[in-house]
Amino acid sequence: MKNANNRYANGQTVNIKETGEAVTILKWQYVKNMKRYSYIVKEHPGTFFFEEELQD
């Protein structure tokens, strides 16, 4: 479910800016102390990405 403040929703396909790889958002969460959203993607479940590392 997409929140008004985060950019990407669960199940949405996005690209990793650095590699251009297409990935699917598996889970997102707000990191309160950093005031940013982090995303776990289906293709790399052991790694998280911040919004600025992803693009539509």
PDB file of N, H, CA, C and O in Angstrom:
ATOM      1  N   MET A   1       0.839  -1.183   0.000  1.00  0.00           N
ATOM      2  CA  MET A   1       0.000   0.000   0.000  1.00  0.00           C
ATOM      3  C   MET A   1       0.878   1.237   0.000  1.00  0.00           C
ATOM      4  O   MET A   1       1.840   1.321   0.763  1.00  0.00           O
ATOM      5  N   LYS A   2       0.552   2.190  -0.846  1.00  0.00           N
ATOM      6  H   LYS A   2      -0.230   2.122  -1.465  1.00  0.00           H
ATOM      7  CA  LYS A   2       1.349   3.397  -0.960  1.00  0.00           C
ATOM      8  C   LYS A   2       0.899   4.429   0.063  1.00  0.00           C
ATOM      9  O   LYS A   2      -0.293   4.669   0.254  1.00  0.00           O
ATOM     10  N   ASN A   3       1.870   5.021   0.703  1.00  0.00           N
ATOM     11  H   ASN A   3       2.838   4.826   0.548  1.00  0.00           H
ATOM     12  CA  ASN A   3       1.630   6.085   1.675  1.00  0.00           C
ATOM     13  C   ASN A   3       1.781   7.416   0.943  1.00  0.00           C
ATOM     14  O   ASN A   3       2.421   7.461  -0.108  1.00  0.00           O
ATOM     15  N   ALA A   4       1.219   8.483   1.460  1.00  0.00           N
ATOM     16  H   ALA A   4       0.699   8.447   2.314  1.00  0.00           H
ATOM     17  CA  ALA A   4       1.307   9.794   0.829  1.00  0.00           C
ATOM     18  C   ALA A   4       2.747  10.313   0.784  1.00  0.00           C
ATOM     19  O   ALA A   4       3.067  11.160  -0.049  1.00  0.00           O
ATOM     20  N   ASN A   5       3.613   9.820   1.662  1.00  0.00           N
ATOM     21  H   ASN A   5       3.353   9.131   2.338  1.00  0.00           H
ATOM     22  CA  ASN A   5       4.964  10.358   1.753  1.00  0.00           C
ATOM     23  C   ASN A   5       6.032   9.525   1.063  1.00  0.00           C
ATOM     24  O   ASN A   5       7.056  10.070   0.653  1.00  0.00           O
ATOM     25  N   ASN A   6       5.825   8.222   0.922  1.00  0.00           N
ATOM     26  H   ASN A   6       4.993   7.779   1.255  1.00  0.00           H
ATOM     27  CA  ASN A   6       6.853   7.435   0.253  1.00  0.00           C
ATOM     28  C   ASN A   6       6.588   7.385  -1.244  1.00  0.00           C
ATOM     29  O   ASN A   6       5.447   7.501  -1.692  1.00  0.00           O
ATOM     30  N   ARG A   7       7.648   7.212  -2.001  1.00  0.00           N
ATOM     31  H   ARG A   7       8.575   7.117  -1.637  1.00  0.00           H
ATOM     32  CA  ARG A   7       7.585   7.309  -3.457  1.00  0.00           C
ATOM     33  C   ARG A   7       7.120   6.028  -4.133  1.00  0.00           C
ATOM     34  O   ARG A   7       6.441   6.083  -5.158  1.00  0.00           O
ATOM     35  N   TYR A   8       7.479   4.872  -3.571  1.00  0.00           N
ATOM     36  H   TYR A   8       8.031   4.828  -2.739  1.00  0.00           H
ATOM     37  CA  TYR A   8       7.205   3.604  -4.234  1.00  0.00           C
ATOM     38  C   TYR A   8       6.325   2.698  -3.384  1.00  0.00           C
ATOM     39  O   TYR A   8       6.352   2.769  -2.156  1.00  0.00           O
ATOM     40  N   ALA A   9       5.545   1.847  -4.044  1.00  0.00           N
ATOM     41  H   ALA A   9       5.524   1.789  -5.042  1.00  0.00           H
ATOM     42  CA  ALA A   9       4.610   0.947  -3.368  1.00  0.00           C
ATOM     43  C   ALA A   9       5.081  -0.505  -3.502  1.00  0.00           C
ATOM     44  O   ALA A   9       5.844  -0.830  -4.412  1.00  0.00           O
ATOM     45  N   ASN A  10       4.629  -1.367  -2.603  1.00  0.00           N
ATOM     46  H   ASN A  10       4.009  -1.103  -1.864  1.00  0.00           H
ATOM     47  CA  ASN A  10       4.933  -2.797  -2.690  1.00  0.00           C
ATOM     48  C   ASN A  10       4.445  -3.332  -4.033  1.00  0.00           C
ATOM     49  O   ASN A  10       3.337  -3.021  -4.470  1.00  0.00           O
ATOM     50  N   GLY A  11       5.278  -4.137  -4.678  1.00  0.00           N
ATOM     51  H   GLY A  11       6.178  -4.390  -4.322  1.00  0.00           H
ATOM     52  CA  GLY A  11       4.914  -4.721  -5.964  1.00  0.00           C
ATOM     53  C   GLY A  11       5.262  -3.857  -7.162  1.00  0.00           C
ATOM     54  O   GLY A  11       5.159  -4.317  -8.299  1.00  0.00           O
ATOM     55  N   GLN A  12       5.667  -2.626  -6.938  1.00  0.00           N
ATOM     56  H   GLN A  12       5.750  -2.252  -6.014  1.00  0.00           H
ATOM     57  CA  GLN A  12       6.007  -1.722  -8.035  1.00  0.00           C
ATOM     58  C   GLN A  12       7.382  -2.073  -8.600  1.00  0.00           C
ATOM     59  O   GLN A  12       8.299  -2.412  -7.852  1.00  0.00           O
ATOM     60  N   THR A  13       7.519  -1.989  -9.921  1.00  0.00           N
ATOM     61  H   THR A  13       6.774  -1.714 -10.529  1.00  0.00           H
ATOM     62  CA  THR A  13       8.801  -2.247 -10.575  1.00  0.00           C
ATOM     63  C   THR A  13       9.522  -0.919 -10.769  1.00  0.00           C
ATOM     64  O   THR A  13       8.964   0.036 -11.309  1.00  0.00           O
ATOM     65  N   VAL A  14      10.780  -0.876 -10.315  1.00  0.00           N
ATOM     66  H   VAL A  14      11.234  -1.652  -9.877  1.00  0.00           H
ATOM     67  CA  VAL A  14      11.614   0.325 -10.423  1.00  0.00           C
ATOM     68  C   VAL A  14      13.003  -0.097 -10.883  1.00  0.00           C
ATOM     69  O   VAL A  14      13.276  -1.290 -11.011  1.00  0.00           O
ATOM     70  N   ASN A  15      13.877   0.862 -11.130  1.00  0.00           N
ATOM     71  H   ASN A  15      13.656   1.831 -11.026  1.00  0.00           H
ATOM     72  CA  ASN A  15      15.251   0.580 -11.525  1.00  0.00           C
ATOM     73  C   ASN A  15      16.211   1.065 -10.450  1.00  0.00           C
ATOM     74  O   ASN A  15      15.974   2.080  -9.795  1.00  0.00           O
ATOM     75  N   ILE A  16      17.299   0.320 -10.280  1.00  0.00           N
ATOM     76  H   ILE A  16      17.491  -0.504 -10.812  1.00  0.00           H
ATOM     77  CA  ILE A  16      18.372   0.767  -9.403  1.00  0.00           C
ATOM     78  C   ILE A  16      19.203   1.751 -10.224  1.00  0.00           C
ATOM     79  O   ILE A  16      19.695   1.392 -11.294  1.00  0.00           O
ATOM     80  N   LYS A  17      19.366   2.976  -9.747  1.00  0.00           N
ATOM     81  H   LYS A  17      18.966   3.268  -8.878  1.00  0.00           H
ATOM     82  CA  LYS A  17      20.069   4.007 -10.518  1.00  0.00           C
ATOM     83  C   LYS A  17      21.473   3.589 -10.921  1.00  0.00           C
ATOM     84  O   LYS A  17      21.873   3.794 -12.067  1.00  0.00           O
ATOM     85  N   GLU A  18      22.219   3.012 -10.006  1.00  0.00           N
ATOM     86  H   GLU A  18      21.894   2.846  -9.075  1.00  0.00           H
ATOM     87  CA  GLU A  18      23.631   2.699 -10.250  1.00  0.00           C
ATOM     88  C   GLU A  18      23.837   1.655 -11.338  1.00  0.00           C
ATOM     89  O   GLU A  18      24.773   1.757 -12.132  1.00  0.00           O
ATOM     90  N   THR A  19      22.962   0.648 -11.377  1.00  0.00           N
ATOM     91  H   THR A  19      22.202   0.566 -10.732  1.00  0.00           H
ATOM     92  CA  THR A  19      23.152  -0.454 -12.327  1.00  0.00           C
ATOM     93  C   THR A  19      22.137  -0.464 -13.465  1.00  0.00           C
ATOM     94  O   THR A  19      22.379  -1.077 -14.504  1.00  0.00           O
ATOM     95  N   GLY A  20      21.006   0.207 -13.279  1.00  0.00           N
ATOM     96  H   GLY A  20      20.809   0.705 -12.435  1.00  0.00           H
ATOM     97  CA  GLY A  20      19.940   0.184 -14.276  1.00  0.00           C
ATOM     98  C   GLY A  20      19.089  -1.071 -14.209  1.00  0.00           C
ATOM     99  O   GLY A  20      18.187  -1.252 -15.026  1.00  0.00           O
ATOM    100  N   GLU A  21      19.364  -1.938 -13.244  1.00  0.00           N
ATOM    101  H   GLU A  21      20.097  -1.791 -12.579  1.00  0.00           H
ATOM    102  CA  GLU A  21      18.636  -3.199 -13.094  1.00  0.00           C
ATOM    103  C   GLU A  21      17.187  -2.946 -12.677  1.00  0.00           C
ATOM    104  O   GLU A  21      16.923  -2.152 -11.773  1.00  0.00           O
ATOM    105  N   ALA A  22      16.260  -3.620 -13.335  1.00  0.00           N
ATOM    106  H   ALA A  22      16.474  -4.264 -14.069  1.00  0.00           H
ATOM    107  CA  ALA A  22      14.851  -3.536 -12.976  1.00  0.00           C
ATOM    108  C   ALA A  22      14.582  -4.472 -11.799  1.00  0.00           C
ATOM    109  O   ALA A  22      14.937  -5.651 -11.842  1.00  0.00           O
ATOM    110  N   VAL A  23      13.954  -3.941 -10.750  1.00  0.00           N
ATOM    111  H   VAL A  23      13.667  -2.984 -10.715  1.00  0.00           H
ATOM    112  CA  VAL A  23      13.666  -4.718  -9.543  1.00  0.00           C
ATOM    113  C   VAL A  23      12.232  -4.436  -9.087  1.00  0.00           C
ATOM    114  O   VAL A  23      11.624  -3.445  -9.494  1.00  0.00           O
ATOM    115  N   THR A  24      11.704  -5.316  -8.240  1.00  0.00           N
ATOM    116  H   THR A  24      12.198  -6.120  -7.910  1.00  0.00           H
ATOM    117  CA  THR A  24      10.347  -5.195  -7.719  1.00  0.00           C
ATOM    118  C   THR A  24      10.415  -4.915  -6.223  1.00  0.00           C
ATOM    119  O   THR A  24      11.115  -5.609  -5.486  1.00  0.00           O
ATOM    120  N   ILE A  25       9.690  -3.898  -5.782  1.00  0.00           N
ATOM    121  H   ILE A  25       9.122  -3.334  -6.381  1.00  0.00           H
ATOM    122  CA  ILE A  25       9.654  -3.540  -4.362  1.00  0.00           C
ATOM    123  C   ILE A  25       8.941  -4.651  -3.600  1.00  0.00           C
ATOM    124  O   ILE A  25       7.801  -4.992  -3.916  1.00  0.00           O
ATOM    125  N   LEU A  26       9.606  -5.212  -2.606  1.00  0.00           N
ATOM    126  H   LEU A  26      10.532  -4.935  -2.350  1.00  0.00           H
ATOM    127  CA  LEU A  26       9.033  -6.266  -1.787  1.00  0.00           C
ATOM    128  C   LEU A  26       8.435  -5.673  -0.510  1.00  0.00           C
ATOM    129  O   LEU A  26       7.355  -6.072  -0.076  1.00  0.00           O
ATOM    130  N   LYS A  27       9.154  -4.713   0.088  1.00  0.00           N
ATOM    131  H   LYS A  27      10.031  -4.389  -0.265  1.00  0.00           H
ATOM    132  CA  LYS A  27       8.732  -4.137   1.357  1.00  0.00           C
ATOM    133  C   LYS A  27       9.376  -2.767   1.517  1.00  0.00           C
ATOM    134  O   LYS A  27      10.502  -2.550   1.068  1.00  0.00           O
ATOM    135  N   TRP A  28       8.669  -1.849   2.152  1.00  0.00           N
ATOM    136  H   TRP A  28       7.755  -2.026   2.517  1.00  0.00           H
ATOM    137  CA  TRP A  28       9.252  -0.551   2.453  1.00  0.00           C
ATOM    138  C   TRP A  28       9.011  -0.226   3.909  1.00  0.00           C
ATOM    139  O   TRP A  28       8.092  -0.756   4.534  1.00  0.00           O
ATOM    140  N   GLN A  29       9.848   0.655   4.447  1.00  0.00           N
ATOM    141  H   GLN A  29      10.594   1.086   3.940  1.00  0.00           H
ATOM    142  CA  GLN A  29       9.645   1.110   5.817  1.00  0.00           C
ATOM    143  C   GLN A  29      10.274   2.471   5.986  1.00  0.00           C
ATOM    144  O   GLN A  29      11.192   2.839   5.253  1.00  0.00           O
ATOM    145  N   TYR A  30       9.776   3.221   6.961  1.00  0.00           N
ATOM    146  H   TYR A  30       9.031   2.922   7.556  1.00  0.00           H
ATOM    147  CA  TYR A  30      10.312   4.540   7.278  1.00  0.00           C
ATOM    148  C   TYR A  30      11.376   4.381   8.352  1.00  0.00           C
ATOM    149  O   TYR A  30      11.126   3.774   9.393  1.00  0.00           O
ATOM    150  N   VAL A  31      12.563   4.925   8.104  1.00  0.00           N
ATOM    151  H   VAL A  31      12.767   5.418   7.258  1.00  0.00           H
ATOM    152  CA  VAL A  31      13.652   4.883   9.077  1.00  0.00           C
ATOM    153  C   VAL A  31      13.595   6.216   9.825  1.00  0.00           C
ATOM    154  O   VAL A  31      14.056   7.245   9.331  1.00  0.00           O
ATOM    155  N   LYS A  32      13.026   6.170  11.006  1.00  0.00           N
ATOM    156  H   LYS A  32      12.652   5.334  11.407  1.00  0.00           H
ATOM    157  CA  LYS A  32      12.706   7.386  11.747  1.00  0.00           C
ATOM    158  C   LYS A  32      13.935   8.240  12.060  1.00  0.00           C
ATOM    159  O   LYS A  32      13.906   9.454  11.856  1.00  0.00           O
ATOM    160  N   ASN A  33      15.011   7.628  12.550  1.00  0.00           N
ATOM    161  H   ASN A  33      15.035   6.642  12.716  1.00  0.00           H
ATOM    162  CA  ASN A  33      16.170   8.424  12.939  1.00  0.00           C
ATOM    163  C   ASN A  33      16.902   9.039  11.739  1.00  0.00           C
ATOM    164  O   ASN A  33      17.642  10.008  11.905  1.00  0.00           O
ATOM    165  N   MET A  34      16.707   8.496  10.547  1.00  0.00           N
ATOM    166  H   MET A  34      16.105   7.708  10.412  1.00  0.00           H
ATOM    167  CA  MET A  34      17.327   9.048   9.332  1.00  0.00           C
ATOM    168  C   MET A  34      16.330   9.880   8.531  1.00  0.00           C
ATOM    169  O   MET A  34      16.710  10.584   7.595  1.00  0.00           O
ATOM    170  N   LYS A  35      15.059   9.795   8.902  1.00  0.00           N
ATOM    171  H   LYS A  35      14.750   9.223   9.662  1.00  0.00           H
ATOM    172  CA  LYS A  35      13.979  10.523   8.226  1.00  0.00           C
ATOM    173  C   LYS A  35      13.944  10.217   6.731  1.00  0.00           C
ATOM    174  O   LYS A  35      13.794  11.110   5.896  1.00  0.00           O
ATOM    175  N   ARG A  36      14.089   8.913   6.414  1.00  0.00           N
ATOM    176  H   ARG A  36      14.210   8.188   7.091  1.00  0.00           H
ATOM    177  CA  ARG A  36      14.058   8.451   5.022  1.00  0.00           C
ATOM    178  C   ARG A  36      13.343   7.116   4.939  1.00  0.00           C
ATOM    179  O   ARG A  36      13.199   6.404   5.933  1.00  0.00           O
ATOM    180  N   TYR A  37      12.900   6.792   3.737  1.00  0.00           N
ATOM    181  H   TYR A  37      13.016   7.370   2.930  1.00  0.00           H
ATOM    182  CA  TYR A  37      12.275   5.499   3.486  1.00  0.00           C
ATOM    183  C   TYR A  37      13.312   4.536   2.928  1.00  0.00           C
ATOM    184  O   TYR A  37      14.134   4.913   2.093  1.00  0.00           O
ATOM    185  N   SER A  38      13.270   3.298   3.389  1.00  0.00           N
ATOM    186  H   SER A  38      12.602   2.992   4.067  1.00  0.00           H
ATOM    187  CA  SER A  38      14.133   2.257   2.836  1.00  0.00           C
ATOM    188  C   SER A  38      13.258   1.203   2.177  1.00  0.00           C
ATOM    189  O   SER A  38      12.105   1.002   2.558  1.00  0.00           O
ATOM    190  N   TYR A  39      13.821   0.543   1.194  1.00  0.00           N
ATOM    191  H   TYR A  39      14.758   0.707   0.885  1.00  0.00           H
ATOM    192  CA  TYR A  39      13.086  -0.449   0.402  1.00  0.00           C
ATOM    193  C   TYR A  39      13.899  -1.721   0.289  1.00  0.00           C
ATOM    194  O   TYR A  39      15.111  -1.684   0.074  1.00  0.00           O
ATOM    195  N   ILE A  40      13.217  -2.854   0.437  1.00  0.00           N
ATOM    196  H   ILE A  40      12.233  -2.884   0.612  1.00  0.00           H
ATOM    197  CA  ILE A  40      13.808  -4.156   0.182  1.00  0.00           C
ATOM    198  C   ILE A  40      13.199  -4.633  -1.133  1.00  0.00           C
ATOM    199  O   ILE A  40      11.984  -4.574  -1.322  1.00  0.00           O
ATOM    200  N   VAL A  41      14.048  -5.104  -2.031  1.00  0.00           N
ATOM    201  H   VAL A  41      15.035  -5.152  -1.877  1.00  0.00           H
ATOM    202  CA  VAL A  41      13.566  -5.544  -3.341  1.00  0.00           C
ATOM    203  C   VAL A  41      13.618  -7.063  -3.455  1.00  0.00           C
ATOM    204  O   VAL A  41      14.460  -7.714  -2.835  1.00  0.00           O
ATOM    205  N   LYS A  42      12.727  -7.609  -4.238  1.00  0.00           N
ATOM    206  H   LYS A  42      12.044  -7.080  -4.742  1.00  0.00           H
ATOM    207  CA  LYS A  42      12.577  -9.057  -4.404  1.00  0.00           C
ATOM    208  C   LYS A  42      13.867  -9.711  -4.904  1.00  0.00           C
ATOM    209  O   LYS A  42      14.215 -10.808  -4.465  1.00  0.00           O
ATOM    210  N   GLU A  43      14.561  -9.059  -5.799  1.00  0.00           N
ATOM    211  H   GLU A  43      14.278  -8.168  -6.155  1.00  0.00           H
ATOM    212  CA  GLU A  43      15.742  -9.640  -6.424  1.00  0.00           C
ATOM    213  C   GLU A  43      16.975  -9.643  -5.508  1.00  0.00           C
ATOM    214  O   GLU A  43      17.896 -10.431  -5.721  1.00  0.00           O
ATOM    215  N   HIS A  44      17.000  -8.773  -4.499  1.00  0.00           N
ATOM    216  H   HIS A  44      16.252  -8.133  -4.326  1.00  0.00           H
ATOM    217  CA  HIS A  44      18.127  -8.676  -3.557  1.00  0.00           C
ATOM    218  C   HIS A  44      17.574  -8.533  -2.132  1.00  0.00           C
ATOM    219  O   HIS A  44      17.712  -7.468  -1.530  1.00  0.00           O
ATOM    220  N   PRO A  45      16.951  -9.584  -1.584  1.00  0.00           N
ATOM    221  CA  PRO A  45      16.267  -9.463  -0.287  1.00  0.00           C
ATOM    222  C   PRO A  45      17.186  -9.193   0.899  1.00  0.00           C
ATOM    223  O   PRO A  45      16.703  -8.790   1.957  1.00  0.00           O
ATOM    224  N   GLY A  46      18.494  -9.401   0.758  1.00  0.00           N
ATOM    225  H   GLY A  46      18.886  -9.728  -0.101  1.00  0.00           H
ATOM    226  CA  GLY A  46      19.421  -9.157   1.853  1.00  0.00           C
ATOM    227  C   GLY A  46      19.961  -7.742   1.867  1.00  0.00           C
ATOM    228  O   GLY A  46      20.763  -7.394   2.734  1.00  0.00           O
ATOM    229  N   THR A  47      19.537  -6.923   0.922  1.00  0.00           N
ATOM    230  H   THR A  47      18.886  -7.206   0.217  1.00  0.00           H
ATOM    231  CA  THR A  47      20.032  -5.554   0.782  1.00  0.00           C
ATOM    232  C   THR A  47      18.853  -4.602   0.800  1.00  0.00           C
ATOM    233  O   THR A  47      17.770  -4.940   0.323  1.00  0.00           O
ATOM    234  N   PHE A  48      19.061  -3.403   1.352  1.00  0.00           N
ATOM    235  H   PHE A  48      19.942  -3.128   1.739  1.00  0.00           H
ATOM    236  CA  PHE A  48      18.012  -2.393   1.282  1.00  0.00           C
ATOM    237  C   PHE A  48      18.524  -1.195   0.501  1.00  0.00           C
ATOM    238  O   PHE A  48      19.729  -0.964   0.408  1.00  0.00           O
ATOM    239  N   PHE A  49      17.602  -0.446  -0.052  1.00  0.00           N
ATOM    240  H   PHE A  49      16.622  -0.633   0.024  1.00  0.00           H
ATOM    241  CA  PHE A  49      17.918   0.739  -0.834  1.00  0.00           C
ATOM    242  C   PHE A  49      17.107   1.909  -0.304  1.00  0.00           C
ATOM    243  O   PHE A  49      15.980   1.731   0.158  1.00  0.00           O
ATOM    244  N   PHE A  50      17.677   3.099  -0.370  1.00  0.00           N
ATOM    245  H   PHE A  50      18.592   3.244  -0.745  1.00  0.00           H
ATOM    246  CA  PHE A  50      16.927   4.315  -0.039  1.00  0.00           C
ATOM    247  C   PHE A  50      16.287   4.850  -1.313  1.00  0.00           C
ATOM    248  O   PHE A  50      16.710   4.510  -2.418  1.00  0.00           O
ATOM    249  N   GLU A  51      15.255   5.696  -1.153  1.00  0.00           N
ATOM    250  H   GLU A  51      14.912   5.972  -0.256  1.00  0.00           H
ATOM    251  CA  GLU A  51      14.531   6.237  -2.315  1.00  0.00           C
ATOM    252  C   GLU A  51      15.441   6.861  -3.359  1.00  0.00           C
ATOM    253  O   GLU A  51      15.226   6.686  -4.558  1.00  0.00           O
ATOM    254  N   GLU A  52      16.455   7.587  -2.907  1.00  0.00           N
ATOM    255  H   GLU A  52      16.629   7.729  -1.933  1.00  0.00           H
ATOM    256  CA  GLU A  52      17.331   8.274  -3.858  1.00  0.00           C
ATOM    257  C   GLU A  52      18.203   7.328  -4.669  1.00  0.00           C
ATOM    258  O   GLU A  52      18.842   7.759  -5.629  1.00  0.00           O
ATOM    259  N   GLU A  53      18.246   6.048  -4.306  1.00  0.00           N
ATOM    260  H   GLU A  53      17.727   5.698  -3.526  1.00  0.00           H
ATOM    261  CA  GLU A  53      19.009   5.054  -5.061  1.00  0.00           C
ATOM    262  C   GLU A  53      18.165   4.353  -6.111  1.00  0.00           C
ATOM    263  O   GLU A  53      18.681   3.546  -6.885  1.00  0.00           O
ATOM    264  N   LEU A  54      16.855   4.657  -6.145  1.00  0.00           N
ATOM    265  H   LEU A  54      16.437   5.313  -5.517  1.00  0.00           H
ATOM    266  CA  LEU A  54      15.931   4.021  -7.069  1.00  0.00           C
ATOM    267  C   LEU A  54      15.306   5.078  -7.968  1.00  0.00           C
ATOM    268  O   LEU A  54      15.281   6.264  -7.638  1.00  0.00           O
ATOM    269  N   GLN A  55      14.795   4.616  -9.124  1.00  0.00           N
ATOM    270  H   GLN A  55      14.815   3.652  -9.391  1.00  0.00           H
ATOM    271  CA  GLN A  55      14.083   5.526 -10.040  1.00  0.00           C
ATOM    272  C   GLN A  55      12.966   4.775 -10.745  1.00  0.00           C
ATOM    273  O   GLN A  55      13.006   3.552 -10.879  1.00  0.00           O
ATOM    274  N   ASP A  56      11.957   5.535 -11.198  1.00  0.00           N
ATOM    275  H   ASP A  56      11.924   6.529 -11.089  1.00  0.00           H
ATOM    276  CA  ASP A  56      10.821   4.940 -11.912  1.00  0.00           C
ATOM    277  C   ASP A  56      11.238   4.390 -13.246  1.00  0.00           C
ATOM    278  O   ASP A  56      10.407   3.853 -13.979  1.00  0.00           O
TER     279      ASP A  56
END
